[in-house]
């Protein structure tokens, strides 16, 4: 997934480890389901299965 933040930071991030770690995220192994993400008003990256990732968490993941 390619991320772009308002401060100009942009980079691709691999969420395979996150998807493999949590049972609620298993539907996201299907690329079609994964692509159906949306941003809520906070803005947090969300999926219909109930899984979400906060921007701060994604930002930390970019550091590794």
N, CA, C and O atoms as a Tinker XYZ file with bonds, in Angstrom:
   256  protein
     1  N      0.852000   -1.160000    0.000000    73     2
     2  CA     0.000000    0.000000    0.000000    64     1     3
     3  C      0.902000    1.228000    0.000000    63     2     4     5
     4  O      1.874000    1.295000    0.752000    81     3
     5  N      0.574000    2.191000   -0.844000    73     3     6
     6  CA     1.337000    3.429000   -0.897000    64     5     7
     7  C      0.632000    4.473000   -0.030000    63     6     8     9
     8  O     -0.564000    4.720000   -0.190000    81     7
     9  N      1.381000    5.078000    0.882000    73     7    10
    10  CA     0.833000    6.088000    1.784000    64     9    11
    11  C      1.426000    7.447000    1.477000    63    10    12    13
    12  O      2.598000    7.566000    1.120000    81    11
    13  N      0.612000    8.456000    1.620000    73    11    14
    14  CA     1.070000    9.826000    1.460000    64    13    15
    15  C      0.491000   10.656000    2.598000    63    14    16    17
    16  O     -0.726000   10.731000    2.769000    81    15
    17  N      1.376000   11.280000    3.376000    73    15    18
    18  CA     0.952000   12.097000    4.509000    64    17    19
    19  C      0.947000   13.573000    4.121000    63    18    20    21
    20  O      1.624000   13.976000    3.175000    81    19
    21  N      0.187000   14.366000    4.849000    73    19    22
    22  CA     0.059000   15.799000    4.551000    64    21    23
    23  C      1.375000   16.562000    4.625000    63    22    24    25
    24  O      1.509000   17.616000    4.003000    81    23
    25  N      2.345000   16.050000    5.372000    73    23    26
    26  CA     3.623000   16.754000    5.499000    64    25    27
    27  C      4.609000   16.408000    4.384000    63    26    28    29
    28  O      5.778000   16.788000    4.436000    81    27
    29  N      4.124000   15.683000    3.379000    73    27    30
    30  CA     4.964000   15.370000    2.225000    64    29    31
    31  C      5.654000   14.019000    2.281000    63    30    32    33
    32  O      6.251000   13.600000    1.290000    81    31
    33  N      5.591000   13.335000    3.395000    73    31    34
    34  CA     6.173000   12.005000    3.505000    64    33    35
    35  C      5.297000   11.042000    2.716000    63    34    36    37
    36  O      4.079000   11.012000    2.890000    81    35
    37  N      5.922000   10.263000    1.856000    73    35    38
    38  CA     5.188000    9.257000    1.099000    64    37    39
    39  C      6.091000    8.050000    0.873000    63    38    40    41
    40  O      7.284000    8.174000    0.597000    81    39
    41  N      5.479000    6.890000    1.000000    73    39    42
    42  CA     6.252000    5.659000    0.891000    64    41    43
    43  C      5.308000    4.461000    0.822000    63    42    44    45
    44  O      4.168000    4.520000    1.281000    81    43
    45  N      5.797000    3.406000    0.255000    73    43    46
    46  CA     5.031000    2.164000    0.223000    64    45    47
    47  C      5.243000    1.421000    1.541000    63    46    48    49
    48  O      6.342000    1.426000    2.096000    81    47
    49  N      4.191000    0.789000    2.029000    73    47    50
    50  CA     4.252000    0.038000    3.270000    64    49    51
    51  C      3.636000   -1.342000    3.026000    63    50    52    53
    52  O      2.655000   -1.471000    2.294000    81    51
    53  N      4.208000   -2.344000    3.631000    73    51    54
    54  CA     3.729000   -3.715000    3.494000    64    53    55
    55  C      2.962000   -4.094000    4.760000    63    54    56    57
    56  O      3.524000   -4.088000    5.855000    81    55
    57  N      1.702000   -4.417000    4.610000    73    55    58
    58  CA     0.864000   -4.752000    5.764000    64    57    59
    59  C      0.632000   -6.256000    5.905000    63    58    60    61
    60  O     -0.246000   -6.672000    6.660000    81    59
    61  N      1.407000   -7.078000    5.190000    73    59    62
    62  CA     1.230000   -8.531000    5.261000    64    61    63
    63  C      1.354000   -9.061000    6.677000    63    62    64    65
    64  O      0.559000   -9.908000    7.084000    81    63
    65  N      2.328000   -8.587000    7.437000    73    63    66
    66  CA     2.510000   -9.064000    8.812000    64    65    67
    67  C      1.321000   -8.712000    9.693000    63    66    68    69
    68  O      0.924000   -9.505000   10.547000    81    67
    69  N      0.760000   -7.547000    9.495000    73    67    70
    70  CA    -0.415000   -7.123000   10.275000    64    69    71
    71  C     -1.601000   -8.009000    9.931000    63    70    72    73
    72  O     -2.327000   -8.449000   10.821000    81    71
    73  N     -1.799000   -8.271000    8.654000    73    71    74
    74  CA    -2.923000   -9.098000    8.217000    64    73    75
    75  C     -2.787000  -10.521000    8.759000    63    74    76    77
    76  O     -3.786000  -11.138000    9.128000    81    75
    77  N     -1.581000  -11.039000    8.810000    73    75    78
    78  CA    -1.358000  -12.397000    9.303000    64    77    79
    79  C     -1.510000  -12.499000   10.823000    63    78    80    81
    80  O     -1.776000  -13.582000   11.344000    81    79
    81  N     -1.346000  -11.390000   11.532000    73    79    82
    82  CA    -1.305000  -11.402000   12.997000    64    81    83
    83  C     -2.679000  -11.421000   13.659000    63    82    84    85
    84  O     -2.827000  -11.993000   14.739000    81    83
    85  N     -3.669000  -10.820000   13.049000    73    83    86
    86  CA    -4.958000  -10.634000   13.713000    64    85    87
    87  C     -6.085000  -11.352000   12.962000    63    86    88    89
    88  O     -6.227000  -11.213000   11.747000    81    87
    89  N     -6.878000  -12.118000   13.706000    73    87    90
    90  CA    -7.963000  -12.881000   13.102000    64    89    91
    91  C     -8.999000  -11.990000   12.415000    63    90    92    93
    92  O     -9.517000  -12.346000   11.356000    81    91
    93  N     -9.300000  -10.842000   13.006000    73    91    94
    94  CA   -10.300000   -9.939000   12.420000    64    93    95
    95  C     -9.899000   -9.477000   11.016000    63    94    96    97
    96  O    -10.750000   -9.074000   10.225000    81    95
    97  N     -8.620000   -9.538000   10.718000    73    95    98
    98  CA    -8.099000   -9.015000    9.450000    64    97    99
    99  C     -8.062000  -10.076000    8.349000    63    98   100   101
   100  O     -7.757000   -9.749000    7.202000    81    99
   101  N     -8.361000  -11.321000    8.664000    73    99   102
   102  CA    -8.274000  -12.387000    7.671000    64   101   103
   103  C     -9.010000  -12.090000    6.359000    63   102   104   105
   104  O     -8.498000  -12.460000    5.302000    81   103
   105  N    -10.178000  -11.444000    6.369000    73   103   106
   106  CA   -10.818000  -11.125000    5.088000    64   105   107
   107  C     -9.943000  -10.251000    4.176000    63   106   108   109
   108  O    -10.125000  -10.245000    2.959000    81   107
   109  N     -9.007000   -9.525000    4.763000    73   107   110
   110  CA    -8.174000   -8.620000    3.973000    64   109   111
   111  C     -7.073000   -9.345000    3.201000    63   110   112   113
   112  O     -6.333000   -8.719000    2.442000    81   111
   113  N     -6.960000  -10.648000    3.388000    73   111   114
   114  CA    -6.035000  -11.425000    2.559000    64   113   115
   115  C     -6.505000  -11.431000    1.105000    63   114   116   117
   116  O     -5.708000  -11.610000    0.184000    81   115
   117  N     -7.790000  -11.237000    0.917000    73   115   118
   118  CA    -8.358000  -11.119000   -0.429000    64   117   119
   119  C     -8.073000   -9.702000   -0.933000    63   118   120   121
   120  O     -8.541000   -8.731000   -0.338000    81   119
   121  N     -7.313000   -9.574000   -2.019000    73   119   122
   122  CA    -6.959000   -8.235000   -2.527000    64   121   123
   123  C     -8.166000   -7.343000   -2.821000    63   122   124   125
   124  O     -8.084000   -6.122000   -2.684000    81   123
   125  N     -9.265000   -7.939000   -3.219000    73   123   126
   126  CA   -10.467000   -7.135000   -3.491000    64   125   127
   127  C    -10.982000   -6.519000   -2.197000    63   126   128   129
   128  O    -11.316000   -5.335000   -2.163000    81   127
   129  N    -11.049000   -7.317000   -1.130000    73   127   130
   130  CA   -11.491000   -6.790000    0.170000    64   129   131
   131  C    -10.498000   -5.768000    0.717000    63   130   132   133
   132  O    -10.898000   -4.742000    1.268000    81   131
   133  N     -9.217000   -6.044000    0.567000    73   131   134
   134  CA    -8.196000   -5.115000    1.048000    64   133   135
   135  C     -8.350000   -3.746000    0.386000    63   134   136   137
   136  O     -8.174000   -2.712000    1.031000    81   135
   137  N     -8.676000   -3.749000   -0.892000    73   135   138
   138  CA    -8.775000   -2.488000   -1.638000    64   137   139
   139  C     -9.988000   -1.649000   -1.260000    63   138   140   141
   140  O    -10.107000   -0.511000   -1.714000    81   139
   141  N    -10.883000   -2.177000   -0.447000    73   139   142
   142  CA   -12.103000   -1.455000   -0.065000    64   141   143
   143  C    -11.933000   -0.635000    1.211000    63   142   144   145
   144  O    -12.889000   -0.469000    1.968000    81   143
   145  N    -10.740000   -0.126000    1.454000    73   143   146
   146  CA   -10.502000    0.690000    2.649000    64   145   147
   147  C    -11.140000    2.060000    2.499000    63   146   148   149
   148  O    -11.493000    2.480000    1.397000    81   147
   149  N    -11.282000    2.746000    3.617000    73   147   150
   150  CA   -11.790000    4.119000    3.625000    64   149   151
   151  C    -11.162000    4.846000    4.808000    63   150   152   153
   152  O    -10.616000    4.217000    5.714000    81   151
   153  N    -11.241000    6.140000    4.794000    73   151   154
   154  CA   -10.763000    6.959000    5.908000    64   153   155
   155  C    -11.967000    7.454000    6.694000    63   154   156   157
   156  O    -12.927000    7.970000    6.121000    81   155
   157  N    -11.908000    7.294000    8.009000    73   155   158
   158  CA   -12.965000    7.868000    8.832000    64   157   159
   159  C    -12.592000    9.323000    9.150000    63   158   160   161
   160  O    -11.521000    9.767000    8.738000    81   159
   161  N    -13.420000   10.067000    9.855000    73   159   162
   162  CA   -13.138000   11.493000   10.095000    64   161   163
   163  C    -11.876000   11.801000   10.903000    63   162   164   165
   164  O    -11.415000   12.942000   10.880000    81   163
   165  N    -11.302000   10.835000   11.612000    73   163   166
   166  CA   -10.131000   11.130000   12.466000    64   165   167
   167  C     -8.874000   11.507000   11.713000    63   166   168   169
   168  O     -8.235000   12.346000   12.348000    81   167
   169  N     -8.355000   11.189000   10.658000    73   167   170
   170  CA    -8.671000   10.134000    9.702000    64   169   171
   171  C     -7.874000    8.867000    9.990000    63   170   172   173
   172  O     -6.646000    8.888000   10.064000    81   171
   173  N     -8.580000    7.798000   10.146000    73   171   174
   174  CA    -7.985000    6.494000   10.388000    64   173   175
   175  C     -8.317000    5.594000    9.207000    63   174   176   177
   176  O     -9.431000    5.627000    8.686000    81   175
   177  N     -7.355000    4.797000    8.793000    73   175   178
   178  CA    -7.545000    3.852000    7.697000    64   177   179
   179  C     -8.405000    2.699000    8.212000    63   178   180   181
   180  O     -8.034000    2.044000    9.186000    81   179
   181  N     -9.550000    2.441000    7.570000    73   179   182
   182  CA   -10.524000    1.468000    8.057000    64   181   183
   183  C    -10.972000    0.519000    6.948000    63   182   184   185
   184  O    -10.912000    0.833000    5.760000    81   183
   185  N    -11.424000   -0.658000    7.392000    73   183   186
   186  CA   -12.023000   -1.638000    6.488000    64   185   187
   187  C    -13.348000   -2.081000    7.075000    63   186   188   189
   188  O    -13.572000   -1.946000    8.278000    81   187
   189  N    -14.229000   -2.608000    6.236000    73   187   190
   190  CA   -15.565000   -3.031000    6.665000    64   189   191
   191  C    -15.537000   -4.174000    7.675000    63   190   192   193
   192  O    -16.499000   -4.344000    8.423000    81   191
   193  N    -14.476000   -4.954000    7.719000    73   191   194
   194  CA   -14.398000   -6.073000    8.671000    64   193   195
   195  C    -14.238000   -5.584000   10.111000    63   194   196   197
   196  O    -14.284000   -6.385000   11.044000    81   195
   197  N    -14.049000   -4.274000   10.299000    73   195   198
   198  CA   -13.907000   -3.710000   11.632000    64   197   199
   199  C    -12.481000   -3.384000   12.020000    63   198   200   201
   200  O    -12.241000   -2.869000   13.111000    81   199
   201  N    -11.537000   -3.673000   11.152000    73   199   202
   202  CA   -10.134000   -3.397000   11.438000    64   201   203
   203  C     -9.789000   -1.976000   11.012000    63   202   204   205
   204  O    -10.279000   -1.484000    9.996000    81   203
   205  N     -8.943000   -1.326000   11.796000    73   203   206
   206  CA    -8.460000    0.006000   11.424000    64   205   207
   207  C     -7.027000    0.187000   11.904000    63   206   208   209
   208  O     -6.560000   -0.501000   12.811000    81   207
   209  N     -6.347000    1.129000   11.272000    73   207   210
   210  CA    -4.976000    1.476000   11.653000    64   209   211
   211  C     -4.877000    2.991000   11.715000    63   210   212   213
   212  O     -5.157000    3.681000   10.734000    81   211
   213  N     -4.479000    3.501000   12.865000    73   211   214
   214  CA    -4.356000    4.943000   13.063000    64   213   215
   215  C     -3.158000    5.494000   12.286000    63   214   216   217
   216  O     -2.182000    4.779000   12.064000    81   215
   217  N     -3.229000    6.739000   11.879000    73   215   218
   218  CA    -2.114000    7.352000   11.160000    64   217   219
   219  C     -0.789000    7.298000   11.925000    63   218   220   221
   220  O      0.270000    7.100000   11.331000    81   219
   221  N     -0.857000    7.474000   13.239000    73   219   222
   222  CA     0.372000    7.423000   14.043000    64   221   223
   223  C      1.024000    6.049000   13.971000    63   222   224   225
   224  O      2.249000    5.937000   13.905000    81   223
   225  N      0.210000    5.017000   13.983000    73   223   226
   226  CA     0.730000    3.654000   13.877000    64   225   227
   227  C      1.379000    3.433000   12.519000    63   226   228   229
   228  O      2.466000    2.864000   12.425000    81   227
   229  N      0.709000    3.884000   11.476000    73   227   230
   230  CA     1.277000    3.745000   10.127000    64   229   231
   231  C      2.593000    4.508000   10.014000    63   230   232   233
   232  O      3.552000    4.030000    9.408000    81   231
   233  N      2.625000    5.677000   10.594000    73   231   234
   234  CA     3.841000    6.495000   10.560000    64   233   235
   235  C      5.011000    5.776000   11.252000    63   234   236   237
   236  O      6.139000    5.793000   10.760000    81   235
   237  N      4.727000    5.153000   12.386000    73   235   238
   238  CA     5.756000    4.371000   13.093000    64   237   239
   239  C      6.233000    3.195000   12.251000    63   238   240   241
   240  O      7.421000    2.873000   12.232000    81   239
   241  N      5.299000    2.560000   11.559000    73   239   242
   242  CA     5.651000    1.426000   10.714000    64   241   243
   243  C      6.570000    1.842000    9.575000    63   242   244   245
   244  O      7.386000    1.042000    9.115000    81   243
   245  N      6.450000    3.062000    9.124000    73   243   246
   246  CA     7.338000    3.563000    8.055000    64   245   247
   247  C      8.773000    3.684000    8.505000    63   246   248   249
   248  O      9.690000    3.632000    7.686000    81   247
   249  N      8.979000    3.846000    9.798000    73   247   250
   250  CA    10.328000    3.996000   10.322000    64   249   251
   251  C     11.110000    2.694000   10.308000    63   250   252   253
   252  O     12.340000    2.709000   10.280000    81   251
   253  N     10.408000    1.570000   10.326000    73   251   254
   254  CA    11.103000    0.277000   10.384000    64   253   255
   255  C     11.387000   -0.293000    9.020000    63   254   256
   256  O     11.966000   -1.374000    8.911000    81   255
